[in-house]
């Protein structure tokens, strides 16, 4: 059970990091659009 929760934590943290990076890309795109426009 402990190993399962550890695996789950790793998967959720990886997903969370992925969402954060996607959010960062979207914010960067918005900033560049605002700067160019």
C-alpha positions in Angstrom: 0.0 0.0 0.0 2.9 2.3 0.8 4.5 1.8 -2.5 1.1 2.4 -4.3 0.7 5.8 -2.5 4.3 6.6 -3.4 3.6 5.8 -7.1 0.4 7.8 -7.0 2.3 10.8 -5.5 4.9 10.6 -8.2 2.2 10.4 -11.0 0.2 13.3 -9.5 3.3 15.5 -9.0 4.4 14.8 -12.6 0.9 15.7 -13.8 0.9 18.8 -11.6 4.4 19.9 -13.0 3.1 19.3 -16.5 0.1 21.5 -15.9 2.3 24.2 -14.4 4.6 24.1 -17.5 1.6 24.3 -19.8 0.3 27.2 -17.8 3.7 28.9 -18.0 3.8 28.5 -21.8 0.3 30.0 -22.1 1.3 33.0 -19.9 4.5 33.5 -21.9 2.5 33.4 -25.1 0.0 36.0 -23.8 2.8 38.3 -22.6 4.5 38.1 -26.0 1.2 38.8 -27.8 0.6 41.8 -25.6 4.1 43.0 -26.1 4.0 42.7 -29.9 0.4 44.0 -30.2 
